Each structure stands twice: as structure tokens, then as C-alpha cells.
Amino acid sequence: MANLIVYYSRKGENYVNGGIKNLAKGNTERVAEFIQNAVGGDLFEVDTVKPYAESYYECIEQAKTELRANARPEIKGYVEDISNYDRIFVGYPNWWGQMPMCMCTFLEHYDLSGKKIIPFCTNEGSGMGSSERQLKSVCKGATVVSGLSIHGAEAARSEAKVADWARKNVK
């Protein structure tokens, strides 16, 4: 069984422990790499054609507008053949209790019937929010399992926790 680790991650300005910090590598990307180290698989980063604002606060306002409009922002690319993957780890920052709408753009592009969807998110205290329910509605015919929530400020130190969780989900 092959693993795909698909994620959207925000570099640059991020909200961390009550303040804004500039991150060279996004928290979700870091967690995705920990999953790959633990269980193997291919990494794929979702990237939007129209970038989100560099300012964190402007970015989350854009995200709120997209969520309210149920938008599907255009993305730069897709995995060529997703049929090779049985398990798809889906990672994202939790914005307004949901995954960024660009992840819906990506996931709705495919027939995910029979796939195991394994969500993970980074956040500053909102946990998975309602993103698992969102995934179940977007990933028709797939099995969506309980996800892993990682506090963004702790992402860089979460490798052992992430690896343990990932290994349990590939058994």
C-alpha cells in the first residue's frame, strides 16, 4: 500500500503563542515531513495560483471570505496519478475551524472512492475544528479517519508524536 502526503502550509507570517512570527518553513510542512520520515510515501505541496497575503491577518481574512463563499481557489498542480495511493495523509492549517479551501479544490479533482484519508492539521488551539466533517463531505466514497491536531508552536518538536500516530494509521 502506497502513501501520499498532501498538504498546504503557510510560510512567513504566522500566529504563534499569541504573537506573529516569521517562519522559514510552515508548521504543516514540517509535520508532513515527519510523517514521510516515519512511514514513507510521496510528498505533494498544494500551492494556490493567487498567493495568500503575506500579512497573517490579511491572509486569514482572505481565508474567511473563501470559506463563506465556499470558493475553490485555483491551484498550481495536481498529482498525476492518484490511483497509485491507498492512503492519503491530508495536512493543512486549521483556519476558521476548517481546512483552507484550496485543499477542497485539490481533493475534489479526484475520485477518492476506496481511499483511506488520514487528516492532520496545525493550529494555535482550535484542534481539528470541523475539518474532519468537511473532509467527509469532500472525499466522497473514501474512509476518513480521526485526525491529528498539532499545536503550531510545538510543530518543530512533535516528530515522535507524529511518527507514532502515522505508524498506527498505516497498520
C-alpha positions as CSV (number, residue, x, y, z in Angstrom):
1,M,0.0,0.0,0.0
2,A,1.4,3.4,-1.0
3,N,1.2,6.6,0.9
4,L,0.6,10.1,-0.4
5,I,1.2,13.0,2.0
6,V,-0.5,16.1,0.5
7,Y,-0.5,19.4,2.4
8,Y,-1.0,23.1,2.3
9,S,1.4,25.0,4.6
10,R,1.9,28.7,5.3
11,K,5.5,30.0,5.5
12,G,6.2,33.6,6.5
13,E,4.0,35.4,9.0
14,N,2.2,33.0,11.3
15,Y,0.4,33.3,14.6
16,V,2.4,31.6,17.3
17,N,1.6,31.6,21.0
18,G,-0.2,34.9,20.9
19,G,2.1,36.8,18.6
20,I,3.2,37.0,15.0
21,K,6.4,35.1,14.0
22,N,8.1,34.8,10.6
23,L,8.5,31.0,9.8
24,A,11.0,29.9,7.2
25,K,9.1,26.6,6.9
26,G,5.4,26.3,7.6
27,N,4.3,24.1,10.5
28,T,2.1,21.9,8.4
29,E,5.1,21.2,6.0
30,R,7.2,20.3,9.0
31,V,4.6,17.8,10.2
32,A,4.2,16.3,6.6
33,E,7.9,15.7,6.5
34,F,7.8,13.9,9.9
35,I,5.1,11.6,8.5
36,Q,7.2,10.9,5.4
37,N,10.2,10.1,7.7
38,A,8.0,7.7,9.8
39,V,6.1,5.8,7.2
40,G,7.4,6.7,3.7
41,G,5.4,8.0,0.8
42,D,5.4,10.8,-1.6
43,L,5.0,14.5,-0.5
44,F,2.9,16.9,-2.5
45,E,2.5,20.5,-1.6
46,V,-0.7,22.3,-2.7
47,D,0.0,25.8,-3.8
48,T,-2.5,28.4,-5.0
49,V,-2.2,30.3,-8.2
50,K,-3.1,33.5,-6.5
51,P,-0.9,33.6,-3.3
52,Y,-2.4,34.5,0.0
53,A,-1.4,37.8,1.5
54,E,2.0,38.0,3.2
55,S,0.3,39.6,6.3
56,Y,-1.0,36.8,8.5
57,Y,-4.1,38.9,9.4
58,E,-4.9,39.7,5.8
59,C,-4.4,36.0,4.9
60,I,-6.9,34.8,7.5
61,E,-9.4,37.4,6.3
62,Q,-9.0,36.0,2.7
63,A,-9.5,32.5,4.1
64,K,-12.7,33.6,5.9
65,T,-14.0,35.2,2.7
66,E,-13.2,32.0,0.7
67,L,-14.9,29.8,3.4
68,R,-18.1,31.9,3.4
69,A,-18.2,31.8,-0.4
70,N,-17.4,28.1,-0.5
71,A,-14.8,29.1,-3.0
72,R,-12.4,26.7,-4.8
73,P,-9.2,28.7,-5.4
74,E,-7.2,27.7,-8.4
75,I,-4.1,25.6,-7.6
76,K,-0.9,25.3,-9.5
77,G,-0.9,21.5,-9.9
78,Y,-2.2,18.0,-9.1
79,V,-0.8,14.6,-8.5
80,E,-0.7,13.0,-12.0
81,D,-2.0,9.5,-11.0
82,I,-3.6,9.2,-7.6
83,S,-4.7,5.7,-8.3
84,N,-1.3,4.5,-7.1
85,Y,-2.1,5.6,-3.5
86,D,-4.2,3.7,-1.0
87,R,-3.7,6.0,1.9
88,I,-3.7,9.8,1.6
89,F,-2.5,11.9,4.6
90,V,-4.1,15.3,4.2
91,G,-2.5,18.2,6.0
92,Y,-3.4,21.8,6.5
93,P,-3.5,24.7,8.9
94,N,-6.9,25.0,10.7
95,W,-8.4,28.3,9.5
96,W,-11.8,29.2,10.9
97,G,-12.3,25.6,12.0
98,Q,-11.8,24.3,8.5
99,M,-9.0,23.3,6.1
100,P,-8.1,26.0,3.5
101,M,-10.5,25.9,0.6
102,C,-7.6,25.2,-1.8
103,M,-7.5,21.7,-0.2
104,C,-11.1,21.2,-1.4
105,T,-10.0,22.2,-4.9
106,F,-7.3,19.6,-4.8
107,L,-9.4,16.8,-3.3
108,E,-12.5,17.3,-5.4
109,H,-10.4,16.8,-8.5
110,Y,-10.2,13.1,-7.8
111,D,-12.4,10.1,-7.3
112,L,-11.3,9.1,-3.9
113,S,-13.6,6.0,-3.5
114,G,-11.9,3.3,-1.5
115,K,-9.1,5.5,-0.3
116,K,-8.2,6.0,3.3
117,I,-8.0,9.7,4.2
118,I,-5.8,10.5,7.2
119,P,-6.1,14.2,8.2
120,F,-3.6,16.2,10.2
121,C,-3.7,19.9,11.0
122,T,-1.7,22.6,12.7
123,N,-3.4,25.2,14.8
124,E,-3.0,27.5,17.7
125,G,-5.7,26.0,19.9
126,S,-8.7,25.1,17.8
127,G,-7.8,21.5,17.3
128,M,-9.3,19.8,14.2
129,G,-12.3,22.1,14.3
130,S,-15.0,20.7,12.0
131,S,-12.4,19.9,9.3
132,E,-13.0,16.1,9.6
133,R,-16.7,16.6,8.8
134,Q,-15.6,18.9,5.9
135,L,-13.3,16.1,4.6
136,K,-16.1,13.5,4.8
137,S,-18.3,15.7,2.6
138,V,-15.5,16.5,0.1
139,C,-13.9,13.0,-0.1
140,K,-17.0,11.0,-1.3
141,G,-16.5,7.2,-1.1
142,A,-13.4,7.5,1.0
143,T,-12.9,6.4,4.6
144,V,-11.9,9.5,6.7
145,V,-10.3,8.5,10.0
146,S,-9.8,10.6,13.1
147,G,-7.1,13.2,12.5
148,L,-4.1,14.5,14.4
149,S,-4.1,18.1,15.7
150,I,-0.6,19.6,16.4
151,H,-0.3,22.9,18.2
152,G,1.7,25.0,15.7
153,A,4.1,26.4,18.3
154,E,5.1,22.8,19.1
155,A,5.2,21.5,15.5
156,A,9.0,21.6,15.3
157,R,9.2,19.4,18.4
158,S,6.4,17.0,17.5
159,E,8.3,14.4,15.5
160,A,7.9,11.5,18.0
161,K,4.2,12.1,18.5
162,V,3.6,12.5,14.7
163,A,5.6,9.4,13.9
164,D,3.7,7.2,16.5
165,W,0.4,8.4,15.1
166,A,1.4,7.9,11.5
167,R,2.6,4.4,12.1
168,K,-0.7,3.5,13.8
169,N,-2.6,4.7,10.7
170,V,-0.7,2.5,8.2
171,K,-1.2,-0.8,10.0
